[in-house]
Amino acid sequence: MRIEIADYVELTDEWVGTPDVVMYTSETADGYEIYILGWTGKNGHVKNMDNEENVFMRKENLLDILVDDFLSCNEEFIEIYVSYDLIEDLDLINELEERL
């Protein structure tokens, strides 16, 4: 799935190329689900990965952080990879269409 929102955000759940921002779930070694959100480097991994900045235990604030910290400060076209489960759980398409 690829969808353009507000003429400057492309949201995708397909890993093709190197997106500008990633937001996805991961799992700790002891089985807890965590959430990753960050700008990517040329290799597609979160640039300057920092547990205090890019790793979240709860998904409730992810949308606010994405909009306030990543999208509001960016005036250029931006591609965001989001894992399918988070697109569904956060109702991300509708929420972004309303906020942008």
Secondary structure, DSSP 4 states (H G I P E B T S, - for coil): -EEEETTTEEEESS--S--SEEEEEEE-TTS-EEEEEEEB-TTSSBTT--HHHHEES-STTHHHHIIIIIITT--S-EEEEE-HHHHHHTTHHHHHHHH-
